[in-house]
Amino acid sequence: MNHKKAFLGLTLTFVLCLSFLFTLSSASTSGTQWRFLATPISLKSETYIEEIPYVWQEINGFCHWASVSMALQHIGLPLNLYDVFSLTGIGFSAVYVSYQDIQMMIAGPVYRQLYQVQYLESFLEIEYTVMIDNNTEVGQMFAQTMDAWNLDYQILNGKTGAHETLCQSIDAGYPLLLWVDPYYLPVQDYDILRDLNVHSSDTGSGHAVLAVGYNETTNEVWIMDPGVGALGDSVAYPSDGRWHYTISYANLSLAREAVGFGAIQITPTPNSRIVPPLEYSVFIYQRLLGDLKTYEIFNVDPSIVSCGANAFNRMSLDLSPINLINYLSSLDGDERVLAFLYEQGILLEQMLTMQHLSYRSALSILPKYLTEIDLTIALSHGQSALDHFSALSTNASLTTYDHTSYSSLMKDTFWGIAEVYEQHQNIHESINAFSEDLAQLQSHLTGIARTWKALGNELRIRVNAPIYNTIVALFLSTAVIALVAIPTGIVLRARKRGQTSIQET
C-alpha cells in the first residue's frame, strides 16, 4: 500500500475546507461606535447587501474567522482577521491530547470554534446566534455538542426553515455565515473535490462562507467565499473577483444539508464596542499559561490534555526517541505504524502552521488592546517564539494536496522514519536513524513553551501591577494614618496624667 498517496486523499478536504489568513488595513478605531455600513436594497423578490469588505483566508483553518471578520465589519466594528485572532484568544491558545493511541495537537483556530465565539460576544457585546437543523445527522451532533458546552442555539426547520431564515436575515440587513460542503460550490477552486468525489462527510470537515443576497426569481444566493485561491500551484489572492458568486438554491441546500444547515448571524447591540474590558488581558495570559479552566476543560487528568505552553512541552516529551519507540511498539501491526507516521508528520505540521500564523498576527495586534500596559518586555518574549514556529511549520502543508512536493523538518522526519521502517520493520533502528532530527523538533517545541510561559508571566505581572499598586497604596495610607494616630493618642494620655516622655516627641 502506498501510504503517502492514501494520505493525500485524507487531507485534501481538510486543506480545502479550512481557511486563510488575510489582514485589512487597520484604520484608527478610537471612539468608533457600531453602525450599519450599508442598507439592504430591496428589488421586488431580490435583496442584496452591498459594501461588505472582503476578507481572504490565505491559510486553511481560518474560513470561520474570516467570515466572522466580514460580518463584524458590516455591522460597523472594523475588526480584521488579526483582531479576531486576538480578541477570541485563539492566537494564544493551543491544546495537545495524549491518551492511549491518540497523540493530537489542536491549534487555537480550530479548537472548539463555536465556544471561542462566546468570548468575542462578551468582549464586544454583540449578538452571535448559532442555528442548526437537528433533524440531520451532523445537526444532531452539533446540537449535542452545544448542549454539552451549555451554549445557546436556534433550531431550524429543515430545508424550508433554513432557506427562510437566510432570506429573513438578509432582508433585515445582516449577512448570514453558512457552513457548507465545498463539493457543491460552483467555483473552479473546488473542481478537485468533484474530480476525486470527496465530500465533507468523508473527512468530517467543512467550509464557511457568507451569504449576502438572494433572488427568488432566479433562485440563487450571492456568496462571499474567503477560501478561493487557496489550493494548487498558483495560490494567490483572487483578484479576478471569483470569490463573489451565485449558487442555485438547490446546490446550496445540498451544500448546507451535508453539515447540518449550520448558520451564524452576527448583530450589534446598543453597547457594541471594539475595546475589550480588563478581563480580556487576564484571559490572554491564562490561555498562554495553560489554565485548563479558561479552555473550559474540567475534571480531566492534566496528563491527558495539556494547554497553552504545557501543550508544547508535552508534545516535545512524546517526541523523545524512547517515548516514540514505546508508542509505536504499542500499535497493532506494521500498517498502523506506517499510517501514524505518515499522517502525524502532516497533521502536526498543519496544526503548528495554523498556530504560528494566528499567534504571530494576534501578537502583533496585542498593543492595540492592552494600551494601559507596558508591553516592551512581553513583546520581546513573544517574538522569540516566532523562529521556533517557523522551523516547525510551512504554508505548503495547508495549500497543496501533494505533500511530496515540498520539504520540511517535521514532515521529512516522520516520513523518513516511515521509509526506514518500511525497509527494515525495526522501530528502534528507524527512530535512531532520525534521533538528531527529533532532537531539533523537541528543542523548538520546548522553545515555544518557554516563550509562552515567559510571555504569560510577564503579562500577568503587568496586568496585576496596577491592582497591586492600588492595594499597596491603600495599605500604606492606612498605615500612615495609624502611625500618626497612635503617638498622638500616647501624647494625649500622657498629658492627662501630667507626664512627659520621649514617646511624645
N, C-alpha and C positions, 0 to 999 in steps of 0.2 A: 504494500500500500504506500502511495506517495503522500506522506503526512503533510508536506508543505502545500501541495495542491489542494488537499482536502481542507486545510485550514483557511485557504484563501476564500473559499465559499462561505465558511462560517463567519468570517469577519467582514465580508463585503457589505452586508446590510448595516452592520454596525458603523462602518465607515460612512455610508451614505446617509444614514438616518440621524446621525448626531451632527452637531453644528459648529459654527465657525466664528473666529474672533475678529471683530472689527470695531474701531473707535471712530465716533464722530468728533468733529472739532468741539472742544468743551468751552462754551461761552460762559461768561460770568453769570452766576445764578443768584447773586445777592439780592434779597428782597423779593424774589420771584414768587408769585402765588399761582396756584393751579388755575387753568383756564382752558377753554376749548381752542384748539389751533385751527379747526375748520368746522364748518356747518354742513351737515349732510345735504346733498342735493337730491330732491325727490322729483323724478320724471316719470309720471304715471306708475308703471309697475317696476320701476328701477330706482335703486338707491345706491349711491356711491360716495364714500368718504374720501375726500381729497387731502393732499398735502401732508400725508403721514411720512415722516423721514424713514428711509430705508436703512436697515442695518444688516450688513452681510456677516455671516458667521466666521468664515475663514478656516476654522478648525473644528472637526467633529466633536460633538458633545455639548455644543453651545446653542443649538437651534431654539430650545425653550427660552433661554435667556435673551437671545437676540430678538425673538418675537415679543418678549416682555418689554424690552427696551423700546421697541417701536410703539407698543401700546401706551407705555408711560409717557413718551414724548408727545403722543397725540393728546393726552389729557393735560398737557401743559407742564409736565415735570421733565426738564431737559436732562435726562439721565442716559448716558451712553452705556455700552456694554461694560466698560471698566467700572462705572458707578455701580452697576447691578452686581458685579462680582464682589465689590467691596461691601455694599450695603447688606447683601444677603449673607456675607461671611464665607461664601463658598470658595473664594480665592485663598482663604486662610484655614481651610478645613480639609482633612484627609482621614480616611478610615482604612484600616487593614484588618482582615479576618484570617485567623489561623486556627483551624479546627479540623481534627482528623485529616481527611484527604482534601480539605479546602485551604488554599492559600490564595487570597484575593485582595488586591488593592482596589478601593473605590475612591476616585478623585472627587473633590468637593463639588464640581459642577454636576455630577450625576448621582450624588448621594441624596436620596430622599428628596427629589426635586420639589415635590409639592409641599413637603414640610418646611423646606427652607424659605418658601414664599411667605410663610406667616411672619417671618422677621421683617421682610420687605413691607408687608402690610402694616405691621406695628410701627416700624420706624418712620414710614412715610405717611401713615394714616390714610391709606387708600382702601377701597373695597376690592377684594380679589375673590371672585366667585367661580368655583370649580363645578362643572356639570358633567355628568356621566349617565349612560344608559345601563342600568344594572341588569337588563334583560339579556345582554350579550355576555359571553364568557369572560372577555377581557374587562368589561364593565363591572362584572361581579367581583373580579379580583381587585380592581381599583376601589370599589366600594368597601370591601372587607379591609383593605389597607387603610383607607381614610378613617374607617370606624376604629381600627386599632390605634391609629395616631390621634384619635379624638379631633378630627378635622371636619369642618362643615362642608357639605356639597349639596348640589341640587340634582334631582333625578330627572332625566329626560325621558319622554315617552316615545321611545323607538325612533325610527327614521323620520316620521312626520314631526314629532316633537323636536328633534334635533334641527330639522330644517326651519321650522317656525321660530325657534329660539335664535338661530343665526340671523334670520331676517329682522326679527324684533330688535336685536342688539344693534344691528347696522342702522335700522330706522331711527333708533334712539341716539345715534351718533357715536357708537362705540364699536370699533373693530373687534372681531372675536378670534382669539387664539384657538387653533384647531390642532388636535392630534390626528395624524394621518399615516397610512401606509404609503410610502412614496412610489410603490409599484404602479399606482393608478394615476400619478401626477403626469400631465401631458408633456412636460418639457424634456428635451433630449438628454439632459443630465441623468435621467433615471432609466434610459434605454437599457443600460447594463443589467438592471434588475429584471427587466422583462426578457432580455436575452437569456438570462440564467434561470428565469422563473423563480425568483427569490422574493418571498413575501415577509412582512413583519412577523407573521405567525411562525415563520421558520427560525427566526433568531431572537424573538422576544424584544425587539427594539421598535422604535417608531420615530416619526419626524414631527416637527411643529412648524406651522405656517400661520399667517394672519389673513383672515377673510375681511375684505374691506368694501365689498359691494356685491350686489346680486341683481339679476334681471329675470323677472318672471315671464317675459315674452320669449327670450332666447333660452331660458332655463340654464343659466350659467351663474357662476360665482367668481368674483375677482379675487385673486390671491396675491399676496406679497410673500415670496419664498426666500428665506435667508440662506438656504442651502445650495442654491445653484452655483456652478462654477467651482465646486469643491473637490471633484474627483477626476483623476485621469492625468494625462501628460501635460495638459495646459491649464493647471489650476490657477484661477485668477478671478478677480472681481468681475461680475457680469455686467460690464459697461454697455453691452448691447441691449440692456433692459429686459432680458428674458426672465428676470426674477418676478416680473409683473405680468400675470397671465390669467386667462379664464379657464375654468374647468366645468364640465357639464354637471348638472345636478346628480345624474346617475353615477358618474365616476367618483364624484366627491363623496357620495353616500357610501360607495364601496370602500373608498379610502378611509373614511371615518369609522365605518362599522367594524373594520379589522382591528381597531384599537378602542372599541367601546364608545364611539361617538364623543370622546372626551373633548371638552372645550373649556376655555377660561375667559372670563370677562373682567377687565380692569376698569374701575370707575373711580372718580375722585370723591372726596368728602369736603365739607367746608373747612376742615382742618388740614387738608393735604399739604405736605411740606417736602422740602428736599434736604433739610438739615436734620440729621438724626439726633435723638436725645442722648444723655450721658450713658444710658445703659448700653448703647452701641459699642462704646470703647471697651467696656468690661466684657461684653460678648466676644469681641475680637481676640483679646488676649486669652480668654478662657478657651476659645477654639484652638488657638495656636498651641496652648499648653496641654490640650487633650482632655479637658474636663468632660467626662462622659455625660454629665447631665445636660450640658449645652448641646450635645449631639442627640439628646433625647434617648440615651441608652441607659436602662436601669436594670438592676438585678442580673447583670451579665458578668461572668468571670473576665477580668481585665486581660487574662492570658489568651482569651479567645478573640476579643475585639479591642483593638488599640486605635487611638485617635490622635490627631494633631502630630506633634513632634514624636510621640510614642509610636505612631504608626510606622514611621520611617526606621526607628530603632528596631522594631520588631521584624520588619521586612529584612533588614540587614542581618539580624540573627538567623532568620530562616535561610538566608543565602550563604551561610557559612558552609564550607565543604562537608563537615561532619553532619550537620543538620540536613543538608540537601541529600547526602547519601542515605541517611536514615529515612527521610521522607520517600525518596524514590524506591528504596527497598521495601517499603510498606505497600506499594502499589501492586496490583494484581496483574502480572503479565507484561511482556515487552510492549504491546500495543498501547497500554495505558501510560507506561513510562514515556514513550515517544510522543504520544498525544499531549501529555502535560508539558514536556519540554518545548515543543513547537508552539503550543498555544501560549504558554506562560511568557515566552520571550516577546511575543507581540502584545499580549494583554497588559503586562506590566509597563511596557514602553508606551502604549496608548494612554494609559491612565496617568503616567508620570508626565507625558506631554501635555495633557489637558491641565494637570495640576500646575505645571510650570507656567503655562501661558495665563491661566486665571490668577495665579499668585503674583506673577510679575506685574500684570495690569492692575490688580487690586492694590498692590503695594504702592504703585506709582500714584494712585489716586488718594491714598490714605490722608495726606496732609490737607486735602480739601475738606475732610470731615472732622479731623481732630485738630482744629485750629487753635485750641487753647493749650495744646501740649507741645513741648519742645521735642520734636521727633528726630533731632540730629543723630543721636546715638542709635535710636531704634531703627532708622532707615539704613544706617551703616550696617547694623547687624543683618537686617532683612535682605539687603542687596548681596551680601556674601553667600547667600544660598543659590543665587542665580547660576553661577558657574557649575555648581553641583547638579542642578536641574538640567542644564544644557548638556552635560555629559551623559545623562540618563534618558534623554528624550530626543525625538526627531519628528518633525511635522509629517514626514513621509509615511510614518506608521498610521496616520489618520487621513491621508489624502490619496493613497494609492491602494488598490486591491492586490497588487503584485508585490508582496513583501520580499521577493527575491531581488528586486531592482535596486535596493539600496543597502548600505552597510551602517551598522550602529553597534555600540558596545553591548547594550542589553540583548538585542536580537541575536547578534553574532555569537555571544557567549552561550546562550541557551541552545541555539541551533547547532553550534559547534559541538556541544556536549551530546546532543541528539545524534549527530552524524557519527561521532566516535562510537556511541553506544550501538548504533545500527550495525557497525562493522564488527564489534567485539562482544556485545551483550555483557559488558562488565561495567557496573555502575561506578566502582571505585576508580578504575582506570579512566573512565570518561570524565569524572569530576576532577580528578587530579590533573588531567591534561589542561584544565582551564582554571586552576586554582588562583593564578595571578589575576585573571580577568574577574573572577568572583571577588577577589580582594578589592579590586578597583570599584566594583559595584557597591560593596559594603562601605568602603570609605566615603563614597559620595552620599550614600543614604544616611550614614551617621553624621556627615557634614550638614545635611539638610536638617536633621533632628536637632543638632547642636545649635544651628542658627535659629530655628523656630523657637527653641527654648529661650535663647538669648533675647530674641525679639519680643516674645510674650512676656518675659520677666521685666524687660525694660518698659514696655507699655504698662504693665501692672504698677510698677513703681511710679511712673509719670502720672497715670490716671488717678492713683490713690494719694499722690503727694498733696494736692490741694485740700483733700479731706483731712489728711494727717496734719497739715499745717494749721488748718482751722481748729482742729481739736487741741493741738499743742498751744495755739494762741489763746484759746478759751481757757485751757488749764492754767497757763502762766498768768493770765489776767486775774483769775480767781485766786491763784496762789499769792500774787502781789497784794491783792485786797486783804487776804488772810494775814500776810506778814505785816501789813500796815496796821491792821486792826488789833492783832494780838499784843504788840508792845504798847499800843495806846491804852488798851484795857489794863495792862500792868501798871502803867503810869497813873491812871485814874484811881486804881485801887490803892496804890502806894500813897498818893496824895491824901486820900481819905484817911489813911492811917497815920499821916504825918511823917512818912518815911521817905527817904531818898535812896536811890540805888543806881548803880551803873546801868541797870536794865532800862532805866527811864530815858537814857540818852540815846 
